[in-house]
Structures are given as structure tokens and as C-alpha cells.
Amino acid sequence: MSRTITGGIIIIIGLGLMVVSFFKSFAFLIYSTIILIMGIIIFLNKNEDKIERIKKIGGKK
């Protein structure tokens, strides 16, 4: 759940900076591309779900 929210917010920020880059400076385009890629990676990361599932089961004791 948290990866969906975090990834979505970062993707929106990246897209917003991409729009700003067309009006201001192309430096924003570089930053926005990096932020957008990070957001997509966070959004599509499935390993976090496996960790949360283990914690719900009880994990190691």
C-alpha cells in the first residue's frame, strides 16, 4: 500500500517537473526524468509486499 502511494506521488512530481521544464529550464527535464524513473521503480517494486507478508505471518522467532 505504501509503495503505491509513494510511487504515485513521486510520479506526479516527476510529471509536474517535466511540464515546468518546457517553460523554465531544461535542467528540470533531467531532474524530472530521474524522479519519474524512481517513482516507476518504487511503484512496480514487488519485494516490499513479500516483506510485509512475512511480518503478518509472524516472521522468524
Secondary structure, 3 states (H helix, E strand, C coil): CHHHHHHHHHHHHHHHHHHHHHHCCCHHHHHHHHHHHHHHHHHHCCHHHHHHHHHHHCCCC
